[in-house]
């Protein structure tokens, strides 16, 4: 049922009920007062009072009915406007809306922070075991090619050993590179990247230029809670 309609029916019933009770109280008090006043009046004044007494109930009922109706319209309009402005309910179904513009909550922020810490932690492991950042930050123009080759071999062996200790990878496609391959319909674009002359709809026939990699096993060392996660590698000072 429409939320506004449901609310309108309930509020209309209670407003009319309250107004009817108030009207009865006012009419009872009014008739009691008129009875007291009539006892000390002249016959001519009593005639006028009887006329007033005759119209008192209809007029009072009409006034309270009008006030109740105006109050109901104002209350209905205020609640409807508030619900629309807040955007928390669908007025047709009464179900809570999903706020697509909602700011990330604490759980989302914590997840992003953990993802950042894990990324930096992986870099820290490669730096500790293979001095990877030292190699990337080095100015290679001052070295000969054979010197660079020897340094790259050492870094590659250290990083490969580190990666093998914590991460096991396997190819996305179990076919040899440069072999023909048919990309099926409904393939995962995150797993297979199409290049070259891509037109029409799958299946596509092509040549595997790279088999891709995906994680088969990941066993990262535990994060240390005692240090700043932004510190990838601490400075080393030798005390003389």
C-alpha positions in Angstrom: 0.0 0.0 0.0 1.1 3.6 -0.7 2.9 4.8 2.4 1.3 8.3 2.2 -2.2 6.8 1.8 -1.7 4.4 4.8 -0.4 7.3 6.9 -3.2 9.6 5.8 -5.9 7.1 6.8 -4.5 6.5 10.2 -3.8 10.2 11.0 -7.3 11.2 9.7 -9.0 8.7 12.0 -7.1 9.9 15.1 -7.5 13.6 14.3 -11.3 13.2 13.8 -11.5 11.2 17.0 -9.6 13.8 19.0 -11.6 16.7 17.5 -14.9 14.9 18.3 -13.9 14.5 21.9 -12.9 18.1 22.2 -16.1 19.2 20.5 -18.2 17.2 23.0 -16.4 18.7 25.9 -16.9 22.3 24.5 -20.5 21.7 23.7 -21.2 20.2 27.2 -19.5 23.2 28.8 -21.4 25.6 26.6 -24.8 24.0 27.2 -24.1 24.0 31.0 -23.2 27.7 30.8 -26.3 28.5 28.8 -28.6 26.7 31.3 -27.2 28.8 34.1 -27.5 32.0 32.2 -31.1 31.2 31.1 -32.4 31.0 34.7 -31.9 34.8 35.3 -33.1 36.1 32.0 -36.3 37.8 30.8 -38.6 35.9 28.5 -37.4 37.9 25.5 -33.8 37.2 26.3 -34.6 33.5 26.8 -36.1 33.4 23.3 -32.8 34.7 21.9 -30.8 32.2 24.1 -32.9 29.3 22.8 -32.1 30.3 19.3 -28.4 30.4 20.2 -28.7 27.1 21.9 -30.3 25.6 18.7 -27.4 26.7 16.6 -24.6 26.2 19.1 -24.0 22.5 18.4 -24.0 22.6 14.6 -21.7 25.7 14.6 -19.3 24.1 17.1 -19.2 20.8 15.3 -18.5 22.6 12.0 -15.7 24.7 13.5 -13.9 21.6 15.0 -14.4 19.6 11.8 -12.8 22.4 9.7 -9.9 22.7 12.2 -9.4 19.0 12.1 -9.4 18.8 8.3 -6.9 21.7 8.1 -4.6 20.1 10.7 -4.8 16.8 8.9 -3.8 18.4 5.5 -0.9 20.3 7.2 0.4 17.2 9.0 0.1 15.0 5.9 1.9 17.6 3.7 4.7 18.0 6.3 5.4 14.3 6.6 5.2 13.7 2.9 7.7 16.5 2.3 10.0 15.2 4.9 10.0 11.7 3.5 10.7 12.9 0.0 13.5 15.2 1.1 15.2 12.6 3.2 14.8 10.0 0.4 14.9 7.1 2.8 11.6 5.5 1.7 10.0 4.7 -1.6 6.5 6.3 -1.2 5.0 3.5 -3.4 6.4 0.4 -1.8 7.3 1.7 1.6 10.7 0.0 1.3 13.9 1.6 2.3 15.8 3.1 -0.6 19.5 2.5 -1.3 21.2 5.8 -1.2 23.7 5.7 -4.1 25.2 9.0 -3.0 25.8 7.8 0.5 29.2 8.6 1.9 31.5 5.7 2.7 30.8 4.4 6.2 33.4 3.4 8.7 33.5 -0.1 7.4 34.3 1.0 3.9 37.0 3.4 5.0 38.6 0.6 7.1 38.6 -1.8 4.2 40.3 0.8 1.9 42.9 1.4 4.7 43.6 -2.3 5.0 44.0 -2.7 1.2 46.5 0.2 1.3 48.4 -1.4 4.2 48.5 -4.8 2.4 49.9 -3.2 -0.8 52.6 -1.3 1.1 53.3 -4.5 3.1 54.0 -6.4 -0.1 56.4 -3.7 -1.3 58.1 -3.8 2.1 58.6 -7.6 1.8 60.2 -7.2 -1.7 62.4 -4.4 -0.4 63.5 -6.4 2.6 64.3 -9.5 0.7 65.4 -8.2 -2.7 66.1 -4.5 -2.3 63.6 -3.8 -5.0 63.0 -0.1 -4.2 66.8 0.6 -4.0 67.1 -0.7 -7.5 64.2 1.3 -8.9 65.5 4.5 -7.3 69.1 4.0 -8.5 70.5 6.1 -11.3 71.6 3.5 -13.9 73.3 6.0 -16.2 76.4 5.8 -14.1 76.8 2.1 -14.7 77.8 -0.1 -17.6 75.4 -2.6 -19.1 77.3 -5.6 -17.7 77.2 -4.1 -14.2 73.4 -3.5 -14.6 72.9 -7.0 -15.8 74.7 -8.5 -12.8 72.6 -6.3 -10.4 69.4 -7.2 -12.1 70.2 -10.9 -11.9 70.8 -10.7 -8.2 67.6 -8.7 -7.6 65.6 -11.0 -9.8 66.7 -14.0 -7.9 66.0 -12.5 -4.5 62.5 -11.2 -5.5 61.7 -14.5 -7.2 62.6 -16.4 -4.1 60.5 -14.0 -2.0 57.5 -14.3 -4.3 57.8 -18.1 -4.3 57.7 -18.1 -0.5 54.5 -16.2 -0.2 52.7 -16.3 -3.6 52.0 -19.1 -6.0 50.8 -18.1 -9.5 49.4 -20.0 -12.4 48.5 -19.0 -16.0 45.0 -17.7 -16.7 45.0 -19.7 -20.0 46.4 -23.2 -20.0 47.8 -22.9 -23.6 51.2 -22.0 -25.0 51.9 -18.5 -26.1 51.7 -17.8 -29.8 49.1 -20.6 -30.1 45.7 -20.1 -31.6 42.9 -19.7 -29.1 39.1 -19.2 -29.4 37.6 -16.7 -26.9 34.2 -18.1 -26.0 31.0 -16.1 -25.7 30.4 -14.9 -22.2 34.1 -14.6 -21.3 35.3 -12.6 -18.3 36.8 -9.3 -19.6 38.8 -9.2 -16.3 40.5 -12.4 -17.2 41.0 -12.0 -20.9 42.0 -8.7 -22.5 41.2 -8.5 -26.2 43.6 -6.5 -28.5 43.9 -6.0 -32.3 40.9 -6.0 -34.6 38.0 -6.6 -32.1 34.7 -6.3 -34.0 31.3 -8.1 -33.7 30.3 -10.5 -31.0 32.2 -13.5 -29.5 33.4 -16.1 -30.0 36.6 -14.6 -31.4 39.6 -16.4 -32.9 43.1 -15.1 -32.1 46.6 -15.7 -31.0 47.7 -15.9 -27.3 50.3 -13.2 -26.8 50.4 -13.6 -23.0 48.8 -16.4 -20.9 48.2 -14.0 -18.0 48.7 -14.8 -14.3 46.3 -15.4 -11.4 47.0 -16.2 -7.8 46.8 -19.9 -6.8 48.0 -19.4 -3.3 48.7 -16.3 -1.2 50.4 -16.5 2.3 51.5 -13.1 3.2 53.4 -12.6 6.5 51.4 -11.1 9.4 51.3 -7.3 9.5 53.0 -5.7 12.4 50.6 -3.6 14.6 53.5 -2.0 16.4 54.8 0.2 13.6 53.6 2.8 11.1 52.3 1.0 8.0 53.6 3.8 5.8 57.2 2.9 6.7 58.1 0.5 3.9 61.7 0.0 5.1 63.2 1.5 8.2 66.4 3.6 7.9 69.5 1.8 9.0 72.1 3.5 11.2 75.2 1.7 12.3 76.4 2.8 15.7 80.2 3.3 15.8 
